Amino acid sequence: MSSLLNQIKQTHPHLYKAFSTLADGEQHLTRIQELDRYWELLKHPVRQVILPGTNLPKDAVISGEYDLIYAGGTLSLLHAAVMAGQYGRRVMIFDRQTPAKSTRDWNISRNELLNLSATGLFTESEVDSVIVRRYKTGWVEFYKPDGSQKRLSMENVLDCAVNADKLLGMAKEKVTAVRGSTVLAERSFSCCYRFDDHIVVKIEDGKGKAFYYKAKVLVDVMGILSPIALQLNEGVPQTHVCPTVGTIASGFEDVDFDTGEILASIGPADMLPGKGRQLIWEGFPAEDSQYITYLFFYDEADSPNDKSLLGLFDAYFRKLPDYKKPGKDFVVHRPVYGIIPAYFHNGFNRTREIADDRILLFGDAASLGSPLTFCGFGSMVRNLPRLTADLDRAIEENDFSKKHLEKISAYEPNVASMANLMKYMCFNSATDEPNFVNDLMNEVMIVLDELPERYRQAMFRDEMKIEDLMMVMLRVAWRYPKVLVATWEKLGMQGSFGFLKNLAGWAFSPVR
């Protein structure tokens, strides 16, 4: 048995047992521990990785020159493939692991996914080839001790399970097919040196050997661990997080392959010391007999709670039989995991830094998606036509200033406003009753059930109109006055005022 796995045998016994059966269990454990470095990064002084050009070593040799350099090799491939294939830009993508390999799989509606064909990146048949399962009905349900919980059913919401690695692999092929573009594996971002007319990116291989590449723009798609996002946002790249773990497995005894379980809680909040979290499950049918289950919770990024993926994964395998019972033929095909970021914009518009001169952030590095249902993948796919066309225009105009690049953004005022609702799902053991989150969300489900179906579909697709959200909020407050007290406890004066500013910004935005 590997020494790395043995290190968690006593502290995380359920995770140890499960990962010991996987051929690549140690590799996944290494990546999980890398992601868990995030919690330490937030406590340490911010490392300066954006440096002036005058700091470039005199003996640095430029190994290649590109229009765009992408740091991070997952969602970046979708954007880079359009820039290379449709706009003829020379691009380079590098990743510290293996490009086109994701630690999560994705669910999305087919209409959203067709944005990939709207850009010319894929044909419609190619898009359909990455959909491994489609279902029509999904539901949301939150635990009530007496069994009176409202199960809210809806159709055509997150109804397509996507093979993430196949999709990214196809995008990678599109990139490498374009002459002058390249994809590099096992290369880590070190820092960048900014000049008036270009930027130089320093990357290192696994042995620490340095390479320098020149570009017009550095596109940061390094996810939640992005040191650039950390520097630009002065050590506070996210305000809230959603630690998420799960598996793609087969051999369950009690799953419905025609239904998606979008959000499902099966008990009150975890009240153990250092926990204080409302655990939520998610279950989706996948390819053939495979089924995807996730366990996650919402929390403030700086809360004292244990938010480690290691700890959550141990809880996942311990609690899984309470959600879906593994049968005698149960097999884990692949673990899935990540830290989904969120950011509270305390203003009428975007307040998070997502660009600088010759630097642009996308995906989880930008943290502009909603952590509720429509995360980084959905945000990228929804906005891909605009994000690619606008960046090509910037290249044409030779304008790479922060003021110009920050307009190339996936920020959506409706999504930013809706993300405030996540704060109500952040359990606080000091102030909340054990079933607080479940009780509140049950009232929301009841209100949505009383309204036409378009309300629930819009909420879980992140497509709500401001007048629809106000209707839901007023009805919930009427039914459940405790939400008014909860608003003060969860948002406080500053957060409440910030939410109102978000709503005002949404109200006066063209996207209503």
ABEGO torsion letter per residue (X at the ends): XBAAAAAAAAABAAAAAAAAABAAAAAAAAAAAAAAAAAAAAABBBBBABBBAAABBAABBBABBBABBBBEABAAAAAAAAAAAAAGBBBBBBBABBBGBBABBBBBBAAAAAAAAAAGABBAAAAAAABABBBABBBBBBBBAAGABBBBBBBGBGABBBBAAAAAAAAAAAAAABBGBBBBBGBBBABBBBBAABBBBBBBBAAGBBBBBBBABBBBAAEAABAAAAAAAGGBABABBBBBBEBBBBGBABBBAABBBABBBABBBBABBGBGBBBBBBBBBBBEABBBBBBBBBBBAABABBABAAAAAAAAAAAAAAABBBBAABBBABBBBEBBBBBBBBBABBABBABBBGBBBBEAAAGABBAAABBAAAAAAAAAAAAAAAAAAAAAAGBABAAAAAABBABBAAAAAAAAAAAAABBBAAABBAAAAAAAAAAAAAAAAABBAAAAAAAAAGABBAAAAAAAAAAAAAABAAAAAAAAAAAEAAAAAAAAAAAAAAAABABX
